[in-house]
Amino acid sequence: MTTSTGAANSQTTPGTTSFTESVSAADTSIGFEYQYYYYLDRLINLRTGESAGLEVKDDVHTDLADGFCILVQLKHTVKTNAAGSPIALAELSLDLWKTLYNWARIITDDTQQRDTVPEQLKFIGNTEFHLVTNKSQSKTNKFLETVIEFQDSKKTFTELRDAIEKLSTTNATLQSYIQTVLDLDDDVLAAFFKNIRFELELDDIIARVKKSIREKFIDDEMVDSVFERLDSNIRSENFKNVKAGAKLQLTFEEFWTNYKKYFSDGRSKKLQYTKYQHPLPANLFAQTFVKRLLEIGAITQTDIDKVTTYTLAKLRLVTNLERWRQQGRIVSDDIEALHDEVITRWENEFDLAFAGCGTEQEIITAALEMLRELRRANFLLDGTQLPIELSNGELYHLSDLVQIGWHKDWRQK
């Protein structure tokens, strides 16, 4: 996988982009993300008996049930043309020729017993070679045009080979890539170019993944939820596998066993909540609900971990409510009904909590018991029982809105 950064050398002039900036981690990162999301899309589209891998046989590969293999090289560029679109794939592009060079080396890999023409032809007969890039189609790329015409039997192999031999460059690396391809046996070279596929202008790879999810009979409003859960969990598993030295490769059966629940949940009418990772407020202890908890000693000024956990619960409750509303899974009346129900339950507890309390310590003890009791509750939203985290988040949210409190005199504090 290659990410084109556009860096030429380390010499800079005032007002220009430095070499460090031109090869920044962000530029490299987007290339890896492009590769990963293409792999995720392949996983979603696997069928029985198939498997897909990430950086195993190639950048991405798919093994089909009949033994056929699709090798994929992914090339992403952050360079744009005057219109702001990704640059075109030129006929002397390093991305293009490094890809063809890599495949030529795979075809002739003697460690895989492919050092003879018959074995190379056998390998090519069971393999397709896909170059996938966000680069655009170029009208001046006559070489690519010749390849496509050769595949359509509009040009002969001789014309194809002549087109390659006529390519001229002073770049020694590029010339070595071209020569390695030309060094293939003519029969092998012809078979190889018959089995190359070009997929250009694939820029929004995430949109492609979401389209694949939707085509698994997931309603539009649930696509993002399924995507987020798949993305998060597959990334986590990838990290664990890399750390353990395992290959990033899944069969259809493994993928379906591990992740089918996300698709089932996406088709369910039951509300599915996401544990969003929110940025936290600059001053956690300035939040109203935190002040209410401090008043009764439920937390102290040093309980940063607890306050962080409670804040995330509140933020996740608010975010999930809004996401469900935007998806059309609930309406504003459902949210108001939840708030009203919780406030009513709080009022019932509050009205009885302080009966017989005379001292401040007795008030504090009663308040803590009321808080403990309400924290145990799973509240209902439109018939769906909310998990404890979101139910607790609802309590903190209402407290932030100054709708409920814990101390007997919380309104005066």
C-alpha positions as CSV (number, residue, x, y, z in Angstrom):
1,M,0.0,0.0,0.0
2,T,1.4,3.4,-0.9
3,T,0.4,6.9,0.1
4,S,1.6,9.6,-2.2
5,T,2.7,12.7,-0.3
6,G,4.2,14.9,-2.9
7,A,7.5,15.3,-1.0
8,A,10.4,15.9,-3.4
9,N,13.3,16.8,-1.1
10,S,14.2,18.3,2.2
11,Q,15.0,21.8,0.8
12,T,12.4,24.4,1.6
13,T,12.0,28.1,1.0
14,P,10.2,30.6,3.2
15,G,6.5,30.1,3.0
16,T,6.6,26.6,1.6
17,T,5.7,23.3,3.2
18,S,8.6,21.7,5.1
19,F,9.8,18.1,4.3
20,T,8.6,17.0,7.8
21,E,5.1,18.4,7.1
22,S,5.0,16.9,3.6
23,V,5.5,13.4,4.9
24,S,3.5,13.9,8.1
25,A,2.0,11.0,10.0
26,A,-1.5,12.2,8.8
27,D,-0.6,11.7,5.2
28,T,0.7,8.2,5.9
29,S,-2.2,7.4,8.2
30,I,-4.9,8.0,5.6
31,G,-3.2,5.5,3.3
32,F,-3.4,2.8,5.9
33,E,-7.0,3.8,6.7
34,Y,-7.8,3.4,3.0
35,Q,-6.4,-0.1,3.0
36,Y,-8.1,-1.1,6.2
37,Y,-11.6,0.1,5.1
38,Y,-11.2,-1.7,1.8
39,Y,-10.5,-4.9,3.8
40,L,-13.5,-4.2,5.9
41,D,-15.7,-3.9,2.8
42,R,-14.3,-7.3,1.5
43,L,-15.2,-8.9,4.8
44,I,-18.8,-7.7,4.6
45,N,-19.1,-9.0,1.1
46,L,-17.6,-12.5,1.8
47,R,-19.6,-15.6,0.8
48,T,-19.6,-19.1,2.1
49,G,-16.2,-20.7,1.7
50,E,-14.4,-17.4,1.1
51,S,-11.8,-15.5,3.2
52,A,-10.1,-12.1,3.1
53,G,-6.8,-11.0,4.5
54,L,-5.1,-7.7,5.3
55,E,-1.4,-7.6,4.5
56,V,-1.1,-11.3,4.2
57,K,-0.8,-12.2,0.5
58,D,-1.0,-8.6,-0.7
59,D,-2.3,-5.3,0.7
60,V,-5.7,-7.0,0.7
61,H,-6.6,-10.4,-0.8
62,T,-9.7,-12.5,-1.2
63,D,-9.6,-16.3,-1.5
64,L,-12.7,-17.6,-3.3
65,A,-14.4,-20.9,-2.7
66,D,-13.1,-22.4,-5.9
67,G,-9.4,-21.7,-5.1
68,F,-9.3,-18.5,-7.1
69,C,-7.4,-15.6,-5.5
70,I,-7.8,-11.8,-5.9
71,L,-4.7,-9.8,-5.0
72,V,-5.3,-6.1,-4.3
73,Q,-2.8,-3.3,-4.2
74,L,-4.2,0.0,-2.9
75,K,-2.6,3.3,-3.7
76,H,-3.9,6.5,-2.1
77,T,-2.8,10.0,-2.9
78,V,-3.4,13.2,-0.9
79,K,-2.2,15.3,-3.9
80,T,-5.0,17.1,-5.8
81,N,-5.4,18.9,-9.1
82,A,-6.5,22.4,-9.7
83,A,-10.1,21.4,-9.3
84,G,-9.4,19.9,-5.9
85,S,-9.8,16.3,-7.0
86,P,-7.2,13.6,-6.6
87,I,-4.6,13.7,-9.3
88,A,-4.8,11.4,-12.3
89,L,-2.9,8.0,-12.6
90,A,-0.1,8.8,-15.1
91,E,1.4,6.2,-17.3
92,L,4.8,6.7,-15.7
93,S,3.4,6.8,-12.1
94,L,5.6,5.2,-9.5
95,D,2.4,3.9,-7.9
96,L,1.4,2.1,-11.1
97,W,4.7,0.6,-11.9
98,K,5.6,-0.4,-8.3
99,T,2.3,-2.3,-8.2
100,L,3.1,-4.1,-11.5
101,Y,6.6,-4.8,-10.2
102,N,5.3,-6.2,-7.0
103,W,3.0,-8.5,-8.8
104,A,5.8,-9.6,-11.2
105,R,7.9,-10.6,-8.2
106,I,5.0,-12.5,-6.7
107,I,4.4,-14.4,-10.0
108,T,8.1,-15.4,-10.2
109,D,8.6,-16.1,-6.4
110,D,10.9,-19.1,-6.3
111,T,10.2,-19.6,-2.6
112,Q,6.7,-20.6,-3.7
113,Q,8.1,-22.9,-6.4
114,R,7.1,-20.5,-9.2
115,D,10.5,-20.4,-10.9
116,T,9.3,-22.0,-14.1
117,V,7.0,-20.8,-16.8
118,P,4.4,-23.6,-16.4
119,E,4.1,-22.8,-12.6
120,Q,3.9,-19.1,-13.3
121,L,1.1,-19.6,-15.8
122,K,-0.7,-21.9,-13.4
123,F,-0.6,-19.3,-10.7
124,I,-1.8,-16.5,-13.0
125,G,-4.7,-18.7,-14.2
126,N,-6.0,-18.8,-10.6
127,T,-5.3,-15.2,-9.8
128,E,-6.7,-11.7,-10.6
129,F,-4.6,-8.6,-9.9
130,H,-6.6,-5.5,-8.8
131,L,-5.1,-2.0,-8.6
132,V,-7.4,0.2,-6.5
133,T,-6.8,3.9,-6.1
134,N,-8.4,7.2,-5.5
135,K,-6.5,8.6,-8.4
136,S,-8.6,9.7,-11.4
137,Q,-8.6,8.4,-15.0
138,S,-6.2,10.3,-17.2
139,K,-6.9,10.9,-20.9
140,T,-3.2,11.1,-21.5
141,N,-2.5,7.6,-20.0
142,K,-2.1,5.8,-23.3
143,F,-0.5,2.8,-21.6
144,L,-3.5,2.1,-19.5
145,E,-5.7,2.6,-22.6
146,T,-3.5,0.0,-24.4
147,V,-3.9,-2.5,-21.6
148,I,-7.7,-2.3,-21.7
149,E,-7.7,-2.6,-25.5
150,F,-5.4,-5.7,-25.2
151,Q,-7.9,-7.2,-22.7
152,D,-10.7,-6.5,-25.1
153,S,-8.8,-8.1,-28.0
154,K,-8.6,-4.8,-29.8
155,K,-4.8,-4.8,-29.6
156,T,-2.3,-7.6,-29.9
157,F,0.3,-8.7,-27.3
158,T,3.0,-7.3,-29.6
159,E,1.4,-3.9,-29.5
160,L,1.1,-4.1,-25.7
161,R,4.8,-5.0,-25.3
162,D,5.8,-2.3,-27.7
163,A,3.9,0.2,-25.7
164,I,5.7,-0.8,-22.5
165,E,9.2,-0.8,-24.2
166,K,8.5,2.7,-25.6
167,L,8.0,4.2,-22.1
168,S,10.9,6.5,-21.4
169,T,12.1,7.8,-18.1
170,T,15.3,9.0,-16.4
171,N,14.1,7.7,-13.0
172,A,16.3,4.7,-12.3
173,T,13.9,3.2,-9.9
174,L,11.0,3.5,-12.2
175,Q,13.0,2.0,-15.1
176,S,13.9,-1.0,-12.9
177,Y,10.2,-1.6,-12.2
178,I,9.4,-1.5,-15.9
179,Q,12.3,-3.8,-16.8
180,T,11.3,-6.3,-14.2
181,V,7.8,-6.5,-15.8
182,L,9.3,-6.8,-19.3
183,D,11.6,-9.6,-18.1
184,L,8.6,-11.9,-17.6
185,D,8.3,-14.6,-20.2
186,D,6.1,-13.4,-23.1
187,D,3.4,-16.0,-22.4
188,V,3.4,-15.1,-18.7
189,L,3.4,-11.4,-19.5
190,A,0.4,-11.8,-21.8
191,A,-1.6,-13.9,-19.3
192,F,-0.6,-11.5,-16.5
193,F,-2.0,-8.4,-18.3
194,K,-5.2,-10.3,-19.2
195,N,-5.9,-10.7,-15.5
196,I,-5.2,-7.1,-14.3
197,R,-8.1,-5.0,-13.2
198,F,-8.0,-1.2,-12.6
199,E,-10.4,0.5,-10.2
200,L,-9.8,4.2,-10.2
201,E,-11.5,7.1,-8.4
202,L,-12.5,5.1,-5.4
203,D,-12.1,8.1,-3.0
204,D,-14.9,7.7,-0.4
205,I,-14.1,4.3,0.8
206,I,-16.2,4.7,4.0
207,A,-19.3,5.4,1.9
208,R,-18.6,2.2,0.0
209,V,-18.4,0.2,3.3
210,K,-21.7,1.7,4.4
211,K,-23.3,0.9,1.1
212,S,-22.3,-2.8,1.6
213,I,-23.8,-2.7,5.1
214,R,-27.1,-1.3,3.7
215,E,-27.2,-4.1,1.1
216,K,-27.3,-6.6,4.0
217,F,-30.9,-5.4,4.5
218,I,-30.0,-2.8,7.1
219,D,-32.4,0.2,7.2
220,D,-30.7,3.6,6.3
221,E,-31.1,4.9,9.8
222,M,-29.2,2.0,11.3
223,V,-26.3,1.8,8.9
224,D,-24.1,4.2,10.9
225,S,-24.7,2.2,14.1
226,V,-23.7,-1.1,12.5
227,F,-20.7,0.5,10.8
228,E,-19.5,2.1,14.1
229,R,-19.8,-1.2,16.0
230,L,-18.1,-3.2,13.2
231,D,-15.3,-0.7,12.8
232,S,-14.6,-0.4,16.5
233,N,-14.6,-4.2,17.2
234,I,-12.7,-5.3,14.1
235,R,-10.0,-2.6,14.9
236,S,-9.7,-4.0,18.4
237,E,-9.4,-7.6,17.2
238,N,-6.8,-6.5,14.6
239,F,-4.7,-4.9,17.3
240,K,-4.9,-8.0,19.4
241,N,-4.0,-10.3,16.5
242,V,-1.0,-8.1,15.4
243,K,0.3,-8.1,19.0
244,A,0.0,-11.8,19.1
245,G,1.7,-12.3,15.8
246,A,-1.4,-13.7,14.1
247,K,-2.4,-13.0,10.5
248,L,-5.2,-10.5,9.8
249,Q,-7.4,-13.0,7.9
250,L,-11.0,-14.1,8.4
251,T,-13.1,-16.7,6.7
252,F,-16.8,-16.0,6.0
253,E,-17.7,-18.4,8.8
254,E,-15.4,-16.6,11.3
255,F,-16.6,-13.2,10.3
256,W,-20.3,-14.2,10.5
257,T,-19.9,-16.0,13.8
258,N,-18.1,-13.1,15.4
259,Y,-20.0,-10.2,13.9
260,K,-23.5,-11.3,12.8
261,K,-25.0,-9.9,15.9
262,Y,-24.3,-6.4,14.7
263,F,-26.3,-7.0,11.6
264,S,-29.1,-8.7,13.6
265,D,-29.2,-5.8,15.9
266,G,-29.3,-3.4,12.9
267,R,-32.5,-5.1,11.7
268,S,-34.1,-5.2,15.2
269,K,-36.5,-2.6,16.4
270,K,-34.8,-2.6,19.7
271,L,-32.8,0.5,20.4
272,Q,-29.0,-0.2,20.3
273,Y,-26.8,2.1,22.2
274,T,-23.2,3.1,21.3
275,K,-20.5,3.8,23.8
276,Y,-19.2,7.0,22.2
277,Q,-15.8,8.3,23.3
278,H,-16.6,11.9,24.1
279,P,-14.2,14.7,24.8
280,L,-14.6,15.7,28.4
281,P,-15.4,19.2,29.8
282,A,-12.4,21.2,30.7
283,N,-13.6,21.5,34.3
284,L,-15.3,18.3,35.3
285,F,-16.1,19.5,38.8
286,A,-17.9,22.6,37.5
287,Q,-20.8,20.5,36.2
288,T,-24.0,21.0,38.1
289,F,-24.7,17.3,38.6
290,V,-21.2,16.9,40.1
291,K,-21.8,19.7,42.6
292,R,-25.0,17.9,43.7
293,L,-23.0,14.7,44.3
294,L,-20.4,16.6,46.2
295,E,-23.1,18.0,48.5
296,I,-23.9,14.6,49.9
297,G,-20.4,13.2,49.9
298,A,-21.1,10.7,47.1
299,I,-17.8,11.8,45.6
300,T,-14.9,14.0,46.8
301,Q,-12.8,16.5,45.0
302,T,-10.1,13.8,44.4
303,D,-12.5,11.3,42.7
304,I,-11.5,12.2,39.1
305,D,-12.0,8.6,37.8
306,K,-15.5,8.5,39.2
307,V,-16.4,11.9,37.9
308,T,-15.0,10.9,34.5
309,T,-17.2,7.7,34.5
310,Y,-20.3,9.6,35.5
311,T,-19.7,12.3,32.9
312,L,-19.3,9.8,30.1
313,A,-22.6,8.1,31.2
314,K,-24.3,11.5,31.0
315,L,-22.8,12.4,27.6
316,R,-23.6,9.0,26.1
317,L,-27.2,9.2,27.3
318,V,-27.6,12.6,25.6
319,T,-25.8,11.5,22.4
320,N,-27.7,8.3,22.0
321,L,-31.1,10.0,22.6
322,E,-30.2,12.5,19.9
323,R,-28.9,9.9,17.5
324,W,-32.1,7.7,18.0
325,R,-34.2,10.8,17.4
326,Q,-32.4,11.7,14.2
327,Q,-32.7,8.1,13.0
328,G,-36.4,8.3,13.5
329,R,-36.3,5.4,16.1
330,I,-37.9,7.7,18.7
331,V,-39.5,11.1,18.7
332,S,-39.2,14.0,21.0
333,D,-42.3,12.9,22.9
334,D,-40.6,9.6,23.8
335,I,-37.6,11.5,25.3
336,E,-39.9,13.8,27.3
337,A,-41.8,10.7,28.5
338,L,-38.5,9.2,29.7
339,H,-37.6,12.4,31.6
340,D,-41.1,12.7,33.1
341,E,-41.1,9.1,34.3
342,V,-37.6,9.4,35.9
343,I,-38.6,12.7,37.6
344,T,-41.7,11.1,39.0
345,R,-39.8,8.2,40.4
346,W,-37.3,10.6,41.9
347,E,-40.1,12.6,43.4
348,N,-41.6,9.5,45.0
349,E,-38.2,8.6,46.5
350,F,-37.5,12.2,47.6
351,D,-40.8,12.8,49.3
352,L,-40.2,9.8,51.6
353,A,-36.4,9.8,51.9
354,F,-36.1,12.4,54.7
355,A,-39.0,11.5,57.0
356,G,-37.7,11.6,60.5
357,C,-34.3,13.1,59.6
358,G,-33.2,15.6,62.2
359,T,-29.4,16.0,61.8
360,E,-27.3,16.9,58.8
361,Q,-25.7,13.4,58.9
362,E,-29.1,11.7,58.9
363,I,-30.0,13.9,55.8
364,I,-26.8,12.8,54.1
365,T,-27.3,9.2,54.9
366,A,-30.9,9.3,53.5
367,A,-29.8,11.1,50.4
368,L,-27.1,8.5,49.7
369,E,-29.6,5.7,50.1
370,M,-32.0,7.5,47.7
371,L,-29.2,7.9,45.1
372,R,-28.2,4.3,45.6
373,E,-31.8,3.1,45.0
374,L,-32.3,5.1,41.8
375,R,-28.9,4.0,40.4
376,R,-30.1,0.4,40.5
377,A,-33.0,1.2,38.2
378,N,-33.2,0.4,34.5
379,F,-35.4,3.1,33.0
380,L,-37.7,2.5,30.0
381,L,-37.5,4.4,26.7
382,D,-40.3,3.7,24.3
383,G,-40.5,0.1,25.6
384,T,-36.8,-0.5,25.5
385,Q,-35.0,-1.0,28.9
386,L,-32.0,1.3,29.0
387,P,-28.7,-0.2,30.3
388,I,-27.5,0.9,33.7
389,E,-24.9,3.2,32.3
390,L,-27.5,5.2,30.3
391,S,-30.1,5.0,33.1
392,N,-27.5,6.5,35.5
393,G,-26.6,9.0,32.8
394,E,-30.3,10.1,32.7
395,L,-30.1,10.9,36.5
396,Y,-27.0,13.0,36.0
397,H,-28.5,14.7,32.9
398,L,-31.6,15.7,34.8
399,S,-29.5,16.9,37.7
400,D,-27.5,19.0,35.2
401,L,-30.8,20.5,34.0
402,V,-31.7,21.3,37.7
403,Q,-34.7,19.0,37.6
404,I,-33.6,16.7,40.4
405,G,-31.2,16.8,43.3
406,W,-30.1,14.6,46.3
407,H,-29.8,16.7,49.4
408,K,-33.0,17.7,51.2
409,D,-32.2,21.4,50.6
410,W,-30.5,21.0,47.1
411,R,-32.6,23.8,45.6
412,Q,-31.2,26.3,48.0
413,K,-27.6,25.2,47.6
